[in-house]
């Protein structure tokens, strides 16, 4: 079974590529969705987050307000690192279990979208050993800023701060087996991803 770790900085088009890959027959696991499943009130991760960051991160229903939590951790690298220490190990364990079940079920190709894959590897997490290949998104900084501003309520300075809180693109690209360039049209992106998917599937599943 071909296992791909898809990563990239904010606004580079990871989810668009994941959607394209799904139409091509790939099974996609979204690491963020897996992580957020642990945020339910009363779960161990929920308790750890509340103990670490206080009840101010909760909404009126006692659920973790990710927007509030984001405003806290994205202004302090230490706090962001601490949040990742709480969430990432459990997320990885859950994804590994899913991958094993998919392998046993005869799946041919699975893509795991992990925004902070390289950051985790740099901190000593062996995420990279799970995958046959790591695919990294690349996109012009100006286009990234505009995309994120268009889809969110963040201003330019806030978007820049989030970009700069991530690892430099040069570092991310050093871990890439494949680089997906997303500076053109959606049609061009689809053509690029389709060619890659068919090529890799042929190599791993022949």
Secondary structure, 3 states (H helix, E strand, C coil): CEEEEEECCCCCCHHHHHHHHHHCCCEEEEHHHHHHHHHCCCCHHHHHHHHHHCHHHECCCCCECHHHHHHHHCCCHHHHHHHHHHHHHHHHHHHHHHHHHHHHCCCCEEEEECCCHHHHHHCCCHHHHHCCEEEEEECCHHHHHHHHHHHCCCCHHHHHHHHHHCCCHHHHHCCCCEEEECCCCHHHHHHHHHHHHHHHHHHHHC
